């Protein structure tokens, strides 16, 4: 029998190593994390959401190797600056 999914809200994981251990024991885990690199290092699959839309989805290994992922979501400072500027422009137009 599979372990039931137990929702946890605002859970702080102090030891990221406990997530793969729980998964190997048969627990399905949905991890929502802003630190994409850390999350992909322990995940099997990843889904990149931006403003509520799925921008990328693949195995964690493929996402870590994906050039678009690297450029836009794994610490590319220009992308962050561009996104902030777009938000400021959108607010100015509203």
N, C-alpha and C positions, 0 to 999 in steps of 0.2 A: 504494500500500500504506500502510495506517495505521501509525503509530508504536505499538509495543506499550506497554502500561501497565507502568510500572516502579515497584514499591512503594518508598516511602521512609519509614522510620520515624524519628521524632524529628528531622525536617528543619526547620531554622530558616530561614525565608525573610527575608533581609535587605532585599530589594528586591521588594515586592509587585507591581511592574510586570512582573516576569519571568513571573508566572503567566499573565496574559492573552496575553503574547507566545507562550509555549509552547502555549497552547490554540489560538491562531490558526494555529500551525504544524501543528496536527492532533493534539496530545497531549491525551488525556482526563485531567483532573485531579480527584481527589477530595481536597478540602481539609477537614480537620477542625480547627475553630478555635473557641475560646471567645469571641473578640472578634467577635460577630455583625455589628456594623455594618461593620467593616473587611472581613469575609469577603463580605458581601452587596454591597459596593461593587465587588468584582471578579468576583463569580460571575454565572452565568446563571440558575441555580436554587438554591434553598435548602431545607433540611430542618432544622427545629428539633426537637432531641431533648431530652426531659426524662425522666430516670430510665429510659432505654432505649426510650421510646415516642416515636413521631413526633407532635408536637403541632401543627405547622404545616408545610405545604410549598406552594411556589408559585414563580413567577419571583422573582428577587432584587428587582426593582423593586416588585412587588406586596407582598412581605414588608416592605420598607422603608416602604411607605405604610400598611401594615396597623395599625390602632389597637391590636389585641390584642398584636401584636408589639412595638409601641412601649411599651405599658404594662407588659408582662411581661418582655421580653427585651432591650430596648435602654436599659438604665440606669435603670429605675424602682427607686428605692431601697426603697420600701415592699414591693415584691414580694420583694426579696432578704431583707428582715427577716422577712417572713411565712414564706418558705421555711425560713429558719434556725430560726424558732420551731417550725414543723411538725416538723422533724428532731429538735429537742430534746424535743418532746412525745412523738414516736414512741419515742425512746430511753428516756424516763422510763417509758413503758408496757411496755417490753420486759422 
